[in-house]
Amino acid sequence: MNSVESILKEITAIKNNSYLIIRTEILEHESTFLKVRLYLKDQLFIQVYRNDQYDTTNFVLIFCDERIYARDQVRGKWHRHPEDKSHTHDLTNQGKRPVNLRIFFEEVKKIIHKMNLI
């Protein structure tokens, strides 16, 4: 589902189709490794991490250096950090559901509007 190449394509599509992304910052990028920030405001961003070699993906919404919401894939298994309890692991069927960046971005849009962050 996710790979460095597919995530880079999703980043381009999201940037081209959403006014919410004000800038992107590539922190690290190799053929099998990626770390990028998609800024919604100066202190509000989505951090994207992918390591193809270890089949690890992290999508995290961060506000003022704190995790607000996240979805993590570690060795092929997913869990979620819900916005109301971001320090916990949601292992319900919804929490374990695989997502890509596009799906995560749709979830983030609902959360940031609900929390009045934008």
VMD Tcl script that builds the backbone (N, CA, C; Angstrom):
set m [mol new atoms 354]
animate dup $m
set s [atomselect $m all]
$s set {name element resname resid chain x y z} {
  {N N MET 1 A 0.831 -1.202 0.000}
  {CA C MET 1 A 0.000 0.000 0.000}
  {C C MET 1 A 0.869 1.256 0.000}
  {N N ASN 2 A 1.783 1.361 0.966}
  {CA C ASN 2 A 2.651 2.531 1.048}
  {C C ASN 2 A 4.071 2.152 0.635}
  {N N SER 3 A 4.708 3.069 -0.034}
  {CA C SER 3 A 6.128 2.968 -0.366}
  {C C SER 3 A 6.633 4.408 -0.477}
  {N N VAL 4 A 7.940 4.568 -0.466}
  {CA C VAL 4 A 8.499 5.914 -0.626}
  {C C VAL 4 A 7.963 6.539 -1.912}
  {N N GLU 5 A 7.981 5.787 -2.983}
  {CA C GLU 5 A 7.535 6.312 -4.276}
  {C C GLU 5 A 6.047 6.696 -4.257}
  {N N SER 6 A 5.206 5.830 -3.694}
  {CA C SER 6 A 3.767 6.136 -3.679}
  {C C SER 6 A 3.457 7.322 -2.770}
  {N N ILE 7 A 4.159 7.441 -1.665}
  {CA C ILE 7 A 3.931 8.567 -0.758}
  {C C ILE 7 A 4.362 9.877 -1.409}
  {N N LEU 8 A 5.476 9.874 -2.122}
  {CA C LEU 8 A 5.898 11.092 -2.821}
  {C C LEU 8 A 4.849 11.534 -3.838}
  {N N LYS 9 A 4.245 10.581 -4.536}
  {CA C LYS 9 A 3.178 10.913 -5.484}
  {C C LYS 9 A 1.962 11.481 -4.758}
  {N N GLU 10 A 1.627 10.892 -3.606}
  {CA C GLU 10 A 0.490 11.399 -2.828}
  {C C GLU 10 A 0.765 12.815 -2.309}
  {N N ILE 11 A 1.971 13.087 -1.884}
  {CA C ILE 11 A 2.329 14.433 -1.417}
  {C C ILE 11 A 2.104 15.444 -2.533}
  {N N THR 12 A 2.568 15.130 -3.724}
  {CA C THR 12 A 2.387 16.032 -4.866}
  {C C THR 12 A 0.906 16.262 -5.142}
  {N N ALA 13 A 0.123 15.201 -5.148}
  {CA C ALA 13 A -1.316 15.333 -5.417}
  {C C ALA 13 A -2.004 16.163 -4.338}
  {N N ILE 14 A -1.666 15.932 -3.079}
  {CA C ILE 14 A -2.279 16.691 -1.979}
  {C C ILE 14 A -1.908 18.170 -2.089}
  {N N LYS 15 A -0.629 18.456 -2.325}
  {CA C LYS 15 A -0.183 19.852 -2.465}
  {C C LYS 15 A -0.911 20.551 -3.607}
  {N N ASN 16 A -1.119 19.842 -4.706}
  {CA C ASN 16 A -1.750 20.436 -5.879}
  {C C ASN 16 A -3.253 20.618 -5.732}
  {N N ASN 17 A -3.864 19.904 -4.795}
  {CA C ASN 17 A -5.316 19.926 -4.670}
  {C C ASN 17 A -5.833 20.460 -3.343}
  {N N SER 18 A -4.963 20.996 -2.512}
  {CA C SER 18 A -5.421 21.504 -1.221}
  {C C SER 18 A -4.756 22.839 -0.901}
  {N N TYR 19 A -5.580 23.784 -0.523}
  {CA C TYR 19 A -5.071 25.089 -0.088}
  {C C TYR 19 A -4.476 25.002 1.321}
  {N N LEU 20 A -4.704 23.909 2.030}
  {CA C LEU 20 A -4.260 23.790 3.421}
  {C C LEU 20 A -2.745 23.670 3.560}
  {N N ILE 21 A -2.086 23.088 2.570}
  {CA C ILE 21 A -0.633 22.896 2.652}
  {C C ILE 21 A 0.054 24.194 2.225}
  {N N ILE 22 A 0.714 24.845 3.187}
  {CA C ILE 22 A 1.377 26.116 2.863}
  {C C ILE 22 A 2.830 25.920 2.431}
  {N N ARG 23 A 3.450 24.808 2.876}
  {CA C ARG 23 A 4.805 24.491 2.414}
  {C C ARG 23 A 5.148 23.055 2.808}
  {N N THR 24 A 6.151 22.520 2.139}
  {CA C THR 24 A 6.649 21.194 2.485}
  {C C THR 24 A 8.135 21.293 2.791}
  {N N GLU 25 A 8.581 20.399 3.638}
  {CA C GLU 25 A 9.992 20.355 4.003}
  {C C GLU 25 A 10.436 18.897 3.971}
  {N N ILE 26 A 11.350 18.573 3.070}
  {CA C ILE 26 A 11.906 17.219 3.015}
  {C C ILE 26 A 13.074 17.166 3.982}
  {N N LEU 27 A 12.921 16.378 5.028}
  {CA C LEU 27 A 13.963 16.261 6.042}
  {C C LEU 27 A 15.002 15.212 5.651}
  {N N GLU 28 A 14.533 14.097 5.086}
  {CA C GLU 28 A 15.424 13.042 4.611}
  {C C GLU 28 A 14.740 12.318 3.460}
  {N N HIS 29 A 15.529 11.957 2.466}
  {CA C HIS 29 A 14.970 11.214 1.336}
  {C C HIS 29 A 16.061 10.386 0.688}
  {N N GLU 30 A 15.839 9.075 0.695}
  {CA C GLU 30 A 16.677 8.124 -0.016}
  {C C GLU 30 A 15.740 7.209 -0.796}
  {N N SER 31 A 16.257 6.261 -1.508}
  {CA C SER 31 A 15.390 5.406 -2.334}
  {C C SER 31 A 14.408 4.592 -1.502}
  {N N THR 32 A 14.773 4.210 -0.275}
  {CA C THR 32 A 13.884 3.389 0.555}
  {C C THR 32 A 13.476 4.070 1.855}
  {N N PHE 33 A 13.757 5.368 1.976}
  {CA C PHE 33 A 13.539 6.075 3.239}
  {C C PHE 33 A 13.064 7.491 2.957}
  {N N LEU 34 A 12.078 7.944 3.727}
  {CA C LEU 34 A 11.534 9.279 3.511}
  {C C LEU 34 A 11.045 9.875 4.824}
  {N N LYS 35 A 11.345 11.150 5.023}
  {CA C LYS 35 A 10.814 11.905 6.158}
  {C C LYS 35 A 10.507 13.315 5.654}
  {N N VAL 36 A 9.217 13.692 5.712}
  {CA C VAL 36 A 8.747 14.953 5.144}
  {C C VAL 36 A 7.775 15.600 6.110}
  {N N ARG 37 A 7.741 16.932 6.100}
  {CA C ARG 37 A 6.732 17.680 6.845}
  {C C ARG 37 A 5.874 18.472 5.867}
  {N N LEU 38 A 4.567 18.381 6.061}
  {CA C LEU 38 A 3.598 19.152 5.281}
  {C C LEU 38 A 3.004 20.183 6.231}
  {N N TYR 39 A 3.362 21.439 6.044}
  {CA C TYR 39 A 2.933 22.496 6.963}
  {C C TYR 39 A 1.559 23.037 6.600}
  {N N LEU 40 A 0.699 23.112 7.625}
  {CA C LEU 40 A -0.617 23.718 7.503}
  {C C LEU 40 A -0.591 25.132 8.077}
  {N N LYS 41 A 0.230 25.330 9.083}
  {CA C LYS 41 A 0.561 26.617 9.708}
  {C C LYS 41 A 1.963 26.450 10.264}
  {N N ASP 42 A 2.538 27.521 10.805}
  {CA C ASP 42 A 3.907 27.415 11.301}
  {C C ASP 42 A 4.076 26.351 12.383}
  {N N GLN 43 A 3.146 26.229 13.281}
  {CA C GLN 43 A 3.248 25.263 14.368}
  {C C GLN 43 A 2.361 24.029 14.173}
  {N N LEU 44 A 1.771 23.899 13.003}
  {CA C LEU 44 A 0.858 22.791 12.716}
  {C C LEU 44 A 1.303 22.108 11.431}
  {N N PHE 45 A 1.679 20.825 11.548}
  {CA C PHE 45 A 2.147 20.117 10.366}
  {C C PHE 45 A 1.882 18.624 10.472}
  {N N ILE 46 A 1.921 17.981 9.325}
  {CA C ILE 46 A 1.854 16.530 9.229}
  {C C ILE 46 A 3.271 16.048 8.964}
  {N N GLN 47 A 3.738 15.154 9.804}
  {CA C GLN 47 A 5.046 14.552 9.556}
  {C C GLN 47 A 4.816 13.159 8.969}
  {N N VAL 48 A 5.511 12.895 7.880}
  {CA C VAL 48 A 5.391 11.638 7.151}
  {C C VAL 48 A 6.732 10.923 7.223}
  {N N TYR 49 A 6.680 9.667 7.625}
  {CA C TYR 49 A 7.889 8.847 7.692}
  {C C TYR 49 A 7.597 7.519 7.005}
  {N N ARG 50 A 8.499 7.085 6.162}
  {CA C ARG 50 A 8.364 5.777 5.526}
  {C C ARG 50 A 9.735 5.141 5.378}
  {N N ASN 51 A 9.814 3.848 5.766}
  {CA C ASN 51 A 11.011 3.059 5.555}
  {C C ASN 51 A 10.568 1.776 4.851}
  {N N ASP 52 A 10.865 1.672 3.559}
  {CA C ASP 52 A 10.459 0.506 2.776}
  {C C ASP 52 A 11.146 -0.765 3.257}
  {N N GLN 53 A 12.392 -0.653 3.687}
  {CA C GLN 53 A 13.159 -1.829 4.110}
  {C C GLN 53 A 12.512 -2.521 5.309}
  {N N TYR 54 A 11.984 -1.735 6.244}
  {CA C TYR 54 A 11.378 -2.308 7.453}
  {C C TYR 54 A 9.854 -2.287 7.436}
  {N N ASP 55 A 9.267 -1.887 6.304}
  {CA C ASP 55 A 7.808 -1.806 6.159}
  {C C ASP 55 A 7.193 -1.001 7.303}
  {N N THR 56 A 7.745 0.186 7.520}
  {CA C THR 56 A 7.308 1.067 8.601}
  {C C THR 56 A 6.815 2.383 8.014}
  {N N THR 57 A 5.634 2.798 8.461}
  {CA C THR 57 A 5.037 4.055 8.021}
  {C C THR 57 A 4.492 4.781 9.241}
  {N N ASN 58 A 4.722 6.093 9.313}
  {CA C ASN 58 A 4.144 6.917 10.370}
  {C C ASN 58 A 3.587 8.183 9.743}
  {N N PHE 59 A 2.333 8.462 10.045}
  {CA C PHE 59 A 1.688 9.711 9.668}
  {C C PHE 59 A 1.268 10.375 10.974}
  {N N VAL 60 A 1.776 11.583 11.226}
  {CA C VAL 60 A 1.538 12.231 12.518}
  {C C VAL 60 A 1.116 13.678 12.311}
  {N N LEU 61 A 0.048 14.084 12.984}
  {CA C LEU 61 A -0.362 15.482 13.029}
  {C C LEU 61 A 0.234 16.085 14.284}
  {N N ILE 62 A 1.025 17.138 14.119}
  {CA C ILE 62 A 1.732 17.766 15.234}
  {C C ILE 62 A 1.334 19.227 15.327}
  {N N PHE 63 A 1.033 19.659 16.558}
  {CA C PHE 63 A 0.707 21.064 16.835}
  {C C PHE 63 A 1.511 21.508 18.040}
  {N N CYS 64 A 2.297 22.568 17.857}
  {CA C CYS 64 A 3.152 23.106 18.934}
  {C C CYS 64 A 3.990 22.000 19.564}
  {N N ASP 65 A 4.649 21.215 18.725}
  {CA C ASP 65 A 5.564 20.148 19.144}
  {C C ASP 65 A 4.897 19.003 19.899}
  {N N GLU 66 A 3.581 18.866 19.802}
  {CA C GLU 66 A 2.867 17.779 20.471}
  {C C GLU 66 A 2.082 16.969 19.438}
  {N N ARG 67 A 2.121 15.662 19.595}
  {CA C ARG 67 A 1.330 14.798 18.722}
  {C C ARG 67 A -0.146 14.985 19.054}
  {N N ILE 68 A -0.929 15.297 18.020}
  {CA C ILE 68 A -2.375 15.452 18.162}
  {C C ILE 68 A -3.075 14.167 17.727}
  {N N TYR 69 A -2.579 13.561 16.649}
  {CA C TYR 69 A -3.210 12.392 16.053}
  {C C TYR 69 A -2.154 11.669 15.229}
  {N N ALA 70 A -2.258 10.338 15.155}
  {CA C ALA 70 A -1.275 9.604 14.350}
  {C C ALA 70 A -1.809 8.237 13.949}
  {N N ARG 71 A -1.214 7.743 12.878}
  {CA C ARG 71 A -1.415 6.356 12.443}
  {C C ARG 71 A -0.030 5.798 12.147}
  {N N ASP 72 A 0.247 4.640 12.723}
  {CA C ASP 72 A 1.566 4.017 12.601}
  {C C ASP 72 A 1.446 2.595 12.075}
  {N N GLN 73 A 2.381 2.244 11.208}
  {CA C GLN 73 A 2.515 0.879 10.715}
  {C C GLN 73 A 3.909 0.411 11.090}
  {N N VAL 74 A 3.975 -0.640 11.889}
  {CA C VAL 74 A 5.251 -1.205 12.298}
  {C C VAL 74 A 5.243 -2.673 11.903}
  {N N ARG 75 A 6.202 -3.055 11.060}
  {CA C ARG 75 A 6.292 -4.423 10.545}
  {C C ARG 75 A 4.954 -4.911 9.988}
  {N N GLY 76 A 4.302 -4.038 9.246}
  {CA C GLY 76 A 3.070 -4.403 8.559}
  {C C GLY 76 A 1.798 -4.302 9.377}
  {N N LYS 77 A 1.891 -4.015 10.663}
  {CA C LYS 77 A 0.701 -3.919 11.517}
  {C C LYS 77 A 0.447 -2.459 11.879}
  {N N TRP 78 A -0.829 -2.061 11.778}
  {CA C TRP 78 A -1.223 -0.678 12.003}
  {C C TRP 78 A -1.836 -0.469 13.381}
  {N N HIS 79 A -1.677 0.727 13.904}
  {CA C HIS 79 A -2.425 1.191 15.065}
  {C C HIS 79 A -2.612 2.698 14.926}
  {N N ARG 80 A -3.505 3.225 15.745}
  {CA C ARG 80 A -3.841 4.659 15.678}
  {C C ARG 80 A -3.634 5.275 17.053}
  {N N HIS 81 A -3.265 6.555 17.042}
  {CA C HIS 81 A -3.203 7.381 18.249}
  {C C HIS 81 A -4.334 8.400 18.105}
  {N N PRO 82 A -5.498 8.163 18.748}
  {CA C PRO 82 A -6.656 9.041 18.552}
  {C C PRO 82 A -6.424 10.456 19.083}
  {N N GLU 83 A -7.136 11.414 18.472}
  {CA C GLU 83 A -6.915 12.823 18.838}
  {C C GLU 83 A -7.290 13.124 20.287}
  {N N ASP 84 A -8.206 12.379 20.868}
  {CA C ASP 84 A -8.591 12.651 22.253}
  {C C ASP 84 A -7.688 11.958 23.274}
  {N N LYS 85 A -6.863 10.994 22.812}
  {CA C LYS 85 A -5.925 10.275 23.681}
  {C C LYS 85 A -4.700 9.890 22.866}
  {N N SER 86 A -3.971 10.876 22.407}
  {CA C SER 86 A -2.896 10.602 21.447}
  {C C SER 86 A -1.731 9.812 22.033}
  {N N HIS 87 A -1.683 9.668 23.344}
  {CA C HIS 87 A -0.617 8.886 23.973}
  {C C HIS 87 A -0.956 7.385 24.014}
  {N N THR 88 A -2.190 7.011 23.623}
  {CA C THR 88 A -2.610 5.616 23.662}
  {C C THR 88 A -2.549 4.977 22.280}
  {N N HIS 89 A -2.626 3.650 22.260}
  {CA C HIS 89 A -2.678 2.880 21.017}
  {C C HIS 89 A -4.084 2.335 20.840}
  {N N ASP 90 A -4.715 2.700 19.742}
  {CA C ASP 90 A -6.038 2.187 19.399}
  {C C ASP 90 A -5.843 0.955 18.529}
  {N N LEU 91 A -6.177 -0.215 19.089}
  {CA C LEU 91 A -6.020 -1.472 18.366}
  {C C LEU 91 A -7.362 -2.071 17.958}
  {N N THR 92 A -8.405 -1.228 17.926}
  {CA C THR 92 A -9.699 -1.684 17.435}
  {C C THR 92 A -9.589 -1.914 15.932}
  {N N ASN 93 A -10.642 -2.458 15.344}
  {CA C ASN 93 A -10.629 -2.650 13.890}
  {C C ASN 93 A -10.384 -1.337 13.164}
  {N N GLN 94 A -10.996 -0.242 13.634}
  {CA C GLN 94 A -10.782 1.075 13.019}
  {C C GLN 94 A -9.335 1.523 13.208}
  {N N GLY 95 A -8.791 1.297 14.379}
  {CA C GLY 95 A -7.412 1.695 14.660}
  {C C GLY 95 A -6.393 0.894 13.877}
  {N N LYS 96 A -6.696 -0.367 13.591}
  {CA C LYS 96 A -5.769 -1.250 12.865}
  {C C LYS 96 A -5.939 -1.181 11.351}
  {N N ARG 97 A -6.887 -0.363 10.896}
  {CA C ARG 97 A -7.159 -0.268 9.460}
  {C C ARG 97 A -5.966 0.371 8.729}
  {N N PRO 98 A -5.460 -0.268 7.677}
  {CA C PRO 98 A -4.370 0.336 6.906}
  {C C PRO 98 A -4.837 1.623 6.216}
  {N N VAL 99 A -3.955 2.621 6.179}
  {CA C VAL 99 A -4.263 3.877 5.505}
  {C C VAL 99 A -3.079 4.299 4.649}
  {N N ASN 100 A -3.371 5.167 3.692}
  {CA C ASN 100 A -2.309 5.827 2.945}
  {C C ASN 100 A -2.342 7.308 3.332}
  {N N LEU 101 A -1.465 8.094 2.761}
  {CA C LEU 101 A -1.390 9.506 3.133}
  {C C LEU 101 A -2.668 10.253 2.766}
  {N N ARG 102 A -3.266 9.921 1.643}
  {CA C ARG 102 A -4.502 10.592 1.227}
  {C C ARG 102 A -5.614 10.370 2.247}
  {N N ILE 103 A -5.769 9.139 2.716}
  {CA C ILE 103 A -6.784 8.834 3.724}
  {C C ILE 103 A -6.468 9.558 5.029}
  {N N PHE 104 A -5.200 9.533 5.437}
  {CA C PHE 104 A -4.795 10.227 6.666}
  {C C PHE 104 A -5.083 11.724 6.559}
  {N N PHE 105 A -4.800 12.305 5.406}
  {CA C PHE 105 A -5.044 13.730 5.211}
  {C C PHE 105 A -6.527 14.059 5.345}
  {N N GLU 106 A -7.394 13.207 4.840}
  {CA C GLU 106 A -8.840 13.414 4.995}
  {C C GLU 106 A -9.235 13.371 6.468}
  {N N GLU 107 A -8.648 12.449 7.224}
  {CA C GLU 107 A -8.907 12.387 8.669}
  {C C GLU 107 A -8.417 13.656 9.357}
  {N N VAL 108 A -7.237 14.108 8.984}
  {CA C VAL 108 A -6.654 15.318 9.577}
  {C C VAL 108 A -7.537 16.534 9.320}
  {N N LYS 109 A -8.061 16.657 8.117}
  {CA C LYS 109 A -8.919 17.814 7.805}
  {C C LYS 109 A -10.113 17.874 8.754}
  {N N LYS 110 A -10.713 16.752 9.041}
  {CA C LYS 110 A -11.841 16.726 9.980}
  {C C LYS 110 A -11.405 17.108 11.385}
  {N N ILE 111 A -10.263 16.601 11.809}
  {CA C ILE 111 A -9.758 16.872 13.161}
  {C C ILE 111 A -9.398 18.340 13.340}
  {N N ILE 112 A -8.687 18.919 12.382}
  {CA C ILE 112 A -8.260 20.314 12.556}
  {C C ILE 112 A -9.443 21.273 12.536}
  {N N HIS 113 A -10.474 20.939 11.789}
  {CA C HIS 113 A -11.668 21.786 11.796}
  {C C HIS 113 A -12.440 21.614 13.100}
  {N N LYS 114 A -12.549 20.378 13.564}
  {CA C LYS 114 A -13.248 20.102 14.825}
  {C C LYS 114 A -12.542 20.790 16.001}
  {N N MET 115 A -11.204 20.830 15.968}
  {CA C MET 115 A -10.428 21.430 17.048}
  {C C MET 115 A -10.160 22.920 16.803}
  {N N ASN 116 A -10.699 23.478 15.725}
  {CA C ASN 116 A -10.485 24.883 15.367}
  {C C ASN 116 A -9.014 25.265 15.274}
  {N N LEU 117 A -8.229 24.411 14.650}
  {CA C LEU 117 A -6.803 24.688 14.492}
  {C C LEU 117 A -6.507 25.461 13.210}
  {N N ILE 118 A -7.455 25.501 12.309}
  {CA C ILE 118 A -7.318 26.261 11.039}
  {C C ILE 118 A -8.456 27.244 10.955}
}
mol reanalyze $m
mol bondsrecalc $m
mol representation Tube
mol addrep $m
